[in-house]
Structure formats: C-alpha cells, structure tokens
C-alpha cells in the first residue's frame, strides 16, 4: 500500500525479487556464515547470543524472514514477521543503529551475489529491486519498533505522573492530594482528572 508507493515498488520489482530469491536460496549457508561471522565482532553478540540454542533459533527465524521477504514481501506472514522482529528488538533494548548495521551487512551480502546465467543488466535490475524491498522491510520494522518505544515512554510518563500526584481517599467523596513542586496547566489538568 502506502509503503510500496513511497518506495516506488512495482509489480515488476516483486517479480525480480522473487527471481532473485530463487537464485539466492542456494547461498543461504554462505549468508549465515558471513552474517554471524560479522555479528561475533559486535558487542551485542555476547549480550544476546551467549546461549547456543538461542543462537540457532535466531538463525532459523532469520532465514525464514529472508525467505518470506523474497517470496511475498508485503504478504501478511512477512509483515507479521516484521512486527515480531520489532517487538523482540524493542523488548531486549537492541538499538536501531545495531539493527540497521545488521540490515546493511545482510544487504551487502545479497547484493554481492551474481548469477552467471543472468546478464549484467537484468542482474542490476534484480539488485535494485532487492534494495527497495530491503528498505521496505527495514522501514516496517523501525516503524513498529518506534511505535512500541513511544508507547513504553507514554506508559512510563503516565506512571510517573500518577506517582507524583498520589491520591488517598479519606472519606466518601473526600480525597487528600499532597502536592509538591510547581503546578503548571498540564499538571493541574492531571490533578483535576
């Protein structure tokens, strides 16, 4: 929908990405080796992947995510996967720069692949389509991640406001509200609410 239009993704791009995905499927092992070789050099690796079973689970999920990106990037299954990626990254506190670095490493790997049976011009069109779709994928993840983070901040702000204006019931319809600090219009409205 909107994301496709924003990035100029066409039906031709989707076909090119699917064709690229069929070719790239033979290179999954190389991708995993390259990506996790790079990831081991990052500070997040020790923090999040010390458990070998977790690492294997994440590898499988990541391969499924790329497979869906190449198969049906705007399908509900892939979009749900993007939301899951964002939720996990928001929950564990993975920074967006760390996520975007990982996206870049992945994209560089895939853009480095060459299918000898495809002429250079067609390969270039396939790669440009892959770039559009990887950007769309990252935008979906970052958008959902940002929404989740904003919701967390709003919830924390609401909790702080509630703590800063504690209300105690003395009798029916009689409340006690100790007030400390400056009362601005926002705080006055919160108190009245």
N, C-alpha and C positions, 0 to 999 in steps of 0.2 A: 504494500500500500504506500503509505507516506515515505517510508524509508527507501523503498525501491525507487520512487520518483526522485527523492532528494539526491540519491547517488547515481541516477540515470541508468538503473539496471533494466535491461531489456530481456525479452524472451530469448533473443539470440545469446545474450550473456549467460542465461541459465543453461542453455544447451551446451555452450562452450565449457562451462564449469562442470557440468555432468560428464562431458567427454574427458576433460582433464582429470576428473575424479576416477574414472575407469583406468586411465593410464597410471595415476598416482597410487592407486591401490597396491600396485606391485612394489611400491617403495616405502610402505608403512614401517617396515623394520628399520630402514635407514633413518627415517624421520624420528622414530622413538630413540634410537641410539644418539642421534645428533642433538635432539631436544634435551634429553636427560643428561647428556654429557655437559651441555651448557648449564642446565639447571643446577648441577652439582657444584658449579663455581659461584652460585648465588647464595647470599646469606639466608634466604628463605628456605633453601633446601633442607638444612639441618633442622630448622624450626618446624617445618611442616611434613617432612618426609623421612624422618628417622625410623619410622616403623615400616619394614619391608612390605608387609601385607597392604598397608595403606598406599604405598608407592605403586604396587601392582594394580590395585583397584583404580587409582587415579589414571594410570596409563591406559587401562581398558576404557574408562569413561572418556578420556581424551580422544582415543582413536574412534570411538563411537561418535563423538561430537564432530570430528573432522569428516567422518563418513557421511553424516547427515548434512553437513554443510555442502558437500559435493553432490549429494543426492537431491535434496529438497530444502534449500536454504531458508525459504520463507514458509515452510510447512510447520504445522503445529508442533510436531515432535521436535524439530530443531529449535523452534522458538522457546519451547518449554525447557529444552536443554540450556539455552542461553540464560533463562531465568534461574535455573538451578546453579549454573556457574556463578552468576552474580550473588545469589544467596549464600553460597558457600564462601566466596571470597569476602563478602561483607561480614559474615559471621566470624571468620577467622582473622579478620582485620588485614587481609592482604592489600597492599597499597595499589592504587591504579597504575603508578609508574612500573611496579613489578609486573602487573598483569600485561600492560602494553608492551613491555620488553619481551615477554614470552610470546605475545602475538607476533611481534616483529621477527623473532627468531624462527617461529613457525613459518611465517610468510616467506622469509628469505630462503628457507629450505625448499619449500614447494616451488618458488619462482626459479630456483636453480636447476630444477628438473628439466630435461629435454627428451622429447620423444623423437627418436631418429626417423620414425615413419611419417612424421608430420613436418611440412615445410615451415621455414622460419617465420613467415608472415602469419600463418594460421596459429603457430605456437605463440606468437606475440599476442594475438587476439585472445587466445585462451588465458594467457597470463594476466592480461589487463582485466578480463572478466573475473579471474580469481581475486585480484586485488580489490575490485569493487565489493565482492562478496565477503572477503575477509574484513573489510572496513565495516560493512553492514553488520556482520557478526559481532565485531568489537563494539560497535555503537549500541547494539541491543543489550549486550552485557553491561556496558558502562552506564547506559540509561537506567536499567533496573537497579544496578548497584547504587547509583546516586539516589534514586527514589528510596531505597531501603535505608541508606545512610541518613537522608533527610528525615525520614520517619523516626529513626532512632534518636536523632537530635531533638526533634519535636517532643517525643515522649520524655526524654531526659529533662528538657526545659520545663515541661508541664509538671514533672515530679519535683523539680527544684522550686517552682512557684508554689506548689502545694506545701512543701516543707517550710518555705519562707513565710507562709501565712497560715499557721496551724489554727484550726477552729475546734473549740471544745464546747460541748453542749452543757450548759449549767442547769437549765430547766426547759420545759416545753417552750419553744419559740424564743428562748433566750440563749444566745451564743456568746462566748468570750473569744475575742480575737486579739492576741497580743501583736502589736505592730512595732517593728524595729526598722529603722532606716527611712529613706526618702520614699514618699508615696507619689509616683508620677501617675499620669492618666491611665496607663496600661495596668499598673498595679491596683489603682483604685477600682477599675472595672473588674479585675480579677477578684478583688475583695467583695465587691457587691454581688458578683456572680456566686 
